[in-house]
Amino acid sequence: MEKINNNSLKNILKNNLDTTIWKWYIEKINFIILQDSSSKELYLTYSLCASKINRTFPVFTKKTEKKLKDYLKTKKANLLELSRIYLLAKVLKKNRAFFVNKIKNLIQIADTEELETFLKFLILLPNAKDFNLNAVDALRTNITSVFDAITLNNPYPSIYFNEQQWSQMYLKAAFMERDLSRILNIEKRANKELARIISDYAHERWAASRKIDPEIWRPVTSFLNEILLKDMNKLFNSKNTLENKAAALCCFYSKNPIAIAKLNDHPNLKTKIKNGQLTWRNFKN
């Protein structure tokens, strides 16, 4: 997504904004980057966009890059959000050395809506890795919409978070009861330590007679040691059919002979997986 041409965002905005608003917007950007390199004007314009630009969804043309269009539709991007992220992308492209710290400061004082925009579309900024600490810091929030902005349907964490950061995000998403199916690249970022922590977390929840989202087990697939295999037994023996399905999927894709043997005791589930009727995408249906 970082490879998206800034002109693509620019054209979406130009095609959707009122001529007068577009003129105001471009003049502000030009003033910031060409005349003043002003952090004050950057902060002011980022905030003023809310009173100038509405929150309607953009209309795309055939010339809009498909990859960008698909991402913006997935994130339900509106014109206000696009105006803010294009502003940041434009100033960074012009003078990264000057603006990168100014944008970090901006995000520190941003209101909730402004912060959500930054996190949702962070991947579109040039050198998005520069803002890794801002993204990680967002994981500490108890504001669901802010947490979702960086966590759900967002490629940034899987690309830029280290193992500990990604695992922290995944576990907190489970704890906050977010939709784990909307976290991208789970198998790619799965790791042995996360598998252990998931097992420990499950044991704590079971001991307290508390429910667990069966989808939480998805990253343990490649790490089915003795303890996790016992966890699979518990899931298979559960009266919760979703837990049965989760165990079946973990065992099927594990390539662990002991796990495969356990799955063979549940031929109906195995057949559904082999036929594509049961996947992590549809197992809650």
Buried (B, 14 or more C-beta within 10 A) or exposed (E): BBEBEBEBBBBBBEBBBEEEBBEBBBEBBEBBBEEEBBBEBBBEBBBBBBEBBBEEEBEBEEEBBEEBBEBBEEBEBBBBBBBBBBBBBBBBBBEBEBBBEBBEEBBEEBEEBBBBBBBBBBBBBBEBEBBBEBBBEBBEBEEEEBBBBBBBBBBBBBBBBEEEBBBBBBBBBBEEEBBBBEBBEBEEBBBEEBBBBBBEBBEEBEEEEEEBBBBBBBBBBBBBBEEBBEBBEEBBEBEEEBBBBBBBBBBBBBEBEEBEEBBEEBEEBBEBBEEEEBEBEEBEE
